[in-house]
Amino acid sequence: MSERINRIKEVLVIKGMSQKELAVKLDRNPNTITSICNNKSQPHLKDLKKIAEILDVDIRELLVSTKG
């Protein structure tokens, strides 16, 4: 099985935003964002939608395809 890629972490780098900045904008503890970016937990759907809005990307860009 291939390595799990975390798209949120990748998009943060592309957008030049830190995990701490995302935590502030999302009103979440920075440890929560770190946990999400390290694949230790998954965001709630409403948080995923908000993350997409904050990063100005389509929510689908934050998901990794399970097909193929």
C-alpha positions in Angstrom: 0.0 0.0 0.0 1.3 3.4 -0.9 2.2 6.0 1.7 -0.8 8.1 3.0 -0.5 11.6 1.6 -2.0 14.4 3.7 -3.5 16.9 1.2 -4.2 19.5 3.9 -0.5 19.6 4.9 0.5 19.8 1.2 -2.0 22.6 0.4 -0.8 24.6 3.5 2.7 24.5 2.1 1.5 25.5 -1.4 -0.5 28.4 0.1 2.4 29.4 2.4 0.3 29.1 5.5 1.4 27.5 8.8 -0.5 25.0 10.7 -0.7 27.5 13.6 -2.2 30.1 11.3 -4.8 27.6 10.1 -5.6 26.7 13.8 -6.2 30.4 14.6 -8.5 30.9 11.5 -10.3 27.7 12.2 -10.6 28.5 16.0 -9.0 25.1 16.9 -6.1 24.1 19.1 -2.9 24.0 17.1 -2.4 20.4 18.4 -5.6 19.4 16.7 -4.3 20.7 13.3 -1.0 19.0 13.8 -2.9 15.7 14.5 -4.9 16.1 11.3 -1.8 17.0 9.3 0.0 13.9 10.7 -2.9 11.6 9.8 -3.5 10.8 13.5 -7.1 12.1 13.3 -9.5 13.3 10.7 -11.4 16.6 10.6 -15.1 16.7 10.9 -16.8 17.4 7.6 -17.8 20.9 8.7 -14.2 21.7 9.6 -13.0 20.2 6.3 -15.4 22.5 4.5 -14.1 25.5 6.5 -10.5 24.5 5.9 -11.2 24.5 2.1 -12.7 28.0 2.4 -9.7 29.3 4.4 -7.3 27.8 1.9 -9.4 28.9 -1.1 -9.5 25.5 -2.7 -12.3 23.1 -3.7 -13.0 20.7 -0.9 -12.1 17.8 -3.3 -8.5 19.0 -3.4 -8.2 18.1 0.3 -9.2 14.5 -0.3 -7.0 11.7 -1.5 -8.7 9.3 -4.0 -9.3 5.8 -2.7 -9.6 4.4 -6.2 -6.9 3.1 -8.4 
